[in-house]
Every structure is written in structure tokens, then in C-alpha cells.
Amino acid sequence: MKIQFDARLVDFDPKKTMDRFNPRFNAAQKWLDNEVLKDCSPFTPFKTGMLDRSGPAGTTLGEGEVVYNTPYARRLYYGTHFNFNRTHHPQAGAQWFEKAKAIKKKAWLDGADKILKG
């Protein structure tokens, strides 16, 4: 992020600033990223397991972004051109994050808040 200030350009990294003033922030973000991955798993389509494993493999805990990095992840997430096999994950379907969030959002917020408050 760049901010114009007194005709000078200042680089500002919100994450570094937040980490500097609140060391618990990074721990809470890592915890939240991990919980999202764990809680999305039952809703993630599973044929060979590659998509489900790509979440933890493509995500850097603490960055605040969960990434499923298979070539077909986007197509399955948005539910186009697929036939879900529910043998391994009976609740699997499109938009697995939204499904997990509908159930776990309060627990995610409460858990992160608990870590932030110490």
C-alpha cells in the first residue's frame, strides 16, 4: 500500500505494523487459517484427495489467504462441469468455504478473539 503524504510517497505495510503493535495477531491469523482448512475439508470435493491436500499445501499459515491450487479448484468451487463423488466426503459440493463458514464462523471469530486477548 502506498500513501501520499506531504508530497512524498510513503510505503506502508499494514501486516508489519499490526504485528509490531500486537504480537498476538500473527498467532490468531495462523490459528484461523488452520481452522478454515480443517473445517472446509469435509465439504471439499474428494476423488483422489489432491484438491483437499492442495489447501494445506497452497496456503501459508498466517497470511490470511487459503489457497486451493489445483488446476480444477476454481471450476469445482464454483460448481461448473463436475460430478461430485461423495464416497469420501458425503457433504462435498461447490463453495465449500461458504458451507464451512455458515457453520463455523462464530467459532472462528471467538477463537481468534480469544488468542488476540490472550
VENWOSUL-V93372 format. One record per pair of residues at least 12 apart in sequence whose C-alpha atoms are under 10 Angstrom apart, sorted by the first residue. I is the first residue (numbers start at 0). GAP is how many residues later the second one is. Records with the same first field share a line. If there is no record, write none. Layout:
I=GAP  GAP
This chain:
0=12  13
14=48
21=94  95
22=93
23=88  89  90  91  92  93  94
24=37  87  88  90  91  92
25=35  36  37  38  89  90
26=34  35  85  88  89
27=34  36  80  81  83  84  85  86  87  88  89  90
28=32  33  34  35  36  83  86  87
29=30  31  32  33  34  82
30=30  31  33  77  80  81  84
31=29  30  32  75  76  77  79  80  83
32=23  26  27  28  29  30  31  32  33  75
33=21  22  25  26  27  28  30  32
34=69  72  73  76
35=19  29  30  61  64  65  68  69  72
36=15  16  18  19  22  24  29  30  31  60  63
37=14  17  18  62
38=57  58  60  61  62  64  65  69
39=12  15  52  55  56  57  58  59  60  61  64
40=12  14  48  50  51  55  56  59
41=44  46  47  48  49  50  51  54  57  58
42=43  46  47  48  49  50  51  52  53  54  55  56  57
43=29  32  33  40  42  44  45  46  47  48  49  50  51  52  53  55  56
44=28  31  32  37  38  39  40  41  42  43  44  45  46  47  48  49  50  51
45=38  39  40  41  42  43  44  46  47
46=37  38  39  40  41  42
47=40
48=39
49=18  19  20  23
50=17  18  19  20  21  22  25
51=16  17  18  21
52=15  16  17
53=12  13  14  15  16  19
54=12  13  14  15  18
55=12  13
56=12
57=12
65=31
72=21
73=20  21
74=19
75=17  18  19  20
76=16  17  18  19  20  21
77=15  16  17  18
78=14  15  16
79=14
81=12
